Amino acid sequence: MKRLAAPFQRETATIAALAKLLTDPTRLQIIALLAEAPDYQKQLAARLVELGAAPRQSTLSHHLRALGDAGLVTQRKFGQRVYYRLTPAALAPLAGFLRGVADA
């Protein structure tokens, strides 16, 4: 088996955790939607329904919390609404690893 390039050896746990987190199709859809524009939870739920997913409010909250715990999503409260925003830099370790593998 070929060894990982030095930059990836230090980040293998982070890369594996991100990859595992992104195995859920709903989380991938949330990331794709937030990549287009930040949004609040109720509107995200409506946009997911348009895509054919219909997570319950508690399930959507669970996914947003998991993405937030991993640093992929940040939240900011405006009045009664909480807006969620993607943190693209948090995906950098995984993206760099996949680019490295694809270019090998």
Backbone torsions as a table, in degrees:
resi	resn	phi	psi	omega
1	MET	NA	135.1	-179.8
2	LYS	-74.1	138.9	178.2
3	ARG	-75.4	147.8	175.6
4	LEU	-69.2	148.5	175.1
5	ALA	-60.0	149.2	-175.1
6	ALA	-48.0	-44.6	-178.4
7	PRO	-61.5	-29.4	-177.0
8	PHE	-84.7	-23.4	-179.8
9	GLN	-61.6	-37.4	-179.0
10	ARG	-73.4	-23.2	-172.8
11	GLU	-108.6	13.2	-174.5
12	THR	-59.7	-39.8	179.7
13	ALA	-64.7	-41.8	178.6
14	THR	-64.8	-45.1	-179.9
15	ILE	-61.7	-44.4	-179.7
16	ALA	-64.8	-40.8	179.6
17	ALA	-64.9	-41.9	177.9
18	LEU	-64.6	-44.2	-179.9
19	ALA	-61.5	-42.6	179.1
20	LYS	-64.0	-42.6	-179.9
21	LEU	-61.2	-34.3	-175.4
22	LEU	-89.6	10.5	177.4
23	THR	-78.0	-12.3	-179.8
24	ASP	-87.7	123.3	-177.9
25	PRO	-59.3	-36.3	179.6
26	THR	-65.6	-39.3	178.0
27	ARG	-64.9	-38.7	176.7
28	LEU	-63.3	-40.2	178.1
29	GLN	-65.7	-39.8	177.8
30	ILE	-61.2	-45.0	179.6
31	ILE	-62.2	-43.4	179.4
32	ALA	-62.3	-41.9	179.5
33	LEU	-66.4	-42.5	-179.6
34	LEU	-71.8	-23.1	175.2
35	ALA	-67.4	-30.5	177.8
36	GLU	-73.5	-43.1	-178.0
37	ALA	-171.1	146.0	174.0
38	PRO	-63.9	154.1	-177.1
39	ASP	-156.7	165.9	176.1
40	TYR	-99.6	164.3	-167.5
41	GLN	-59.0	-44.7	-177.8
42	LYS	-62.7	-41.1	179.4
43	GLN	-69.9	-37.4	175.3
44	LEU	-59.2	-42.2	179.1
45	ALA	-60.6	-43.2	179.3
46	ALA	-64.5	-40.3	179.6
47	ARG	-67.5	-35.6	177.4
48	LEU	-66.7	-37.4	177.0
49	VAL	-61.4	-40.3	177.8
50	GLU	-61.0	-29.4	179.3
51	LEU	-85.7	-1.7	179.3
52	GLY	97.9	-1.7	175.6
53	ALA	-99.4	144.1	179.8
54	ALA	-137.2	65.1	-179.8
55	PRO	-69.8	144.6	173.8
56	ARG	-67.0	160.7	-178.5
57	GLN	-56.9	-41.8	-179.5
58	SER	-66.2	-36.0	178.4
59	THR	-68.6	-42.3	177.5
60	LEU	-62.7	-42.0	177.1
61	SER	-59.8	-41.9	178.8
62	HIS	-60.9	-46.0	179.8
63	HIS	-64.3	-43.4	179.6
64	LEU	-64.4	-38.3	177.8
65	ARG	-65.3	-43.9	179.3
66	ALA	-61.9	-43.9	178.5
67	LEU	-65.5	-37.4	177.7
68	GLY	-67.8	-42.2	178.8
69	ASP	-60.7	-31.3	179.3
70	ALA	-84.1	-4.1	179.8
71	GLY	82.5	8.3	-178.5
72	LEU	-81.3	-23.5	-177.4
73	VAL	-133.3	137.7	172.9
74	THR	-112.8	160.2	179.0
75	GLN	-131.2	150.1	178.2
76	ARG	-143.2	131.9	-177.8
77	LYS	-92.3	131.2	174.7
78	PHE	-125.7	104.3	-176.9
79	GLY	62.4	-124.5	179.8
80	GLN	-86.0	-11.1	-175.1
81	ARG	-101.2	146.3	173.7
82	VAL	-111.3	120.5	178.8
83	TYR	-96.2	139.3	179.6
84	TYR	-111.1	140.8	-177.9
85	ARG	-135.5	138.7	176.9
86	LEU	-72.9	143.7	175.4
87	THR	-111.3	86.9	-174.0
88	PRO	-56.9	-32.8	-178.6
89	ALA	-61.3	-27.0	179.9
90	ALA	-68.3	-20.5	178.0
91	LEU	-86.5	-7.0	-174.3
92	ALA	-55.5	-45.0	-179.8
93	PRO	-59.2	-44.5	179.8
94	LEU	-67.9	-44.1	-179.9
95	ALA	-61.9	-43.5	178.9
96	GLY	-63.5	-41.4	178.2
97	PHE	-62.2	-47.3	-178.7
98	LEU	-64.8	-38.3	176.0
99	ARG	-63.0	-42.1	179.1
100	GLY	-62.2	-41.6	179.0
101	VAL	-68.6	-42.7	-178.8
102	ALA	-65.2	-31.6	-178.3
103	ASP	-86.9	-5.6	-176.4
104	ALA	-72.5	NA	NA
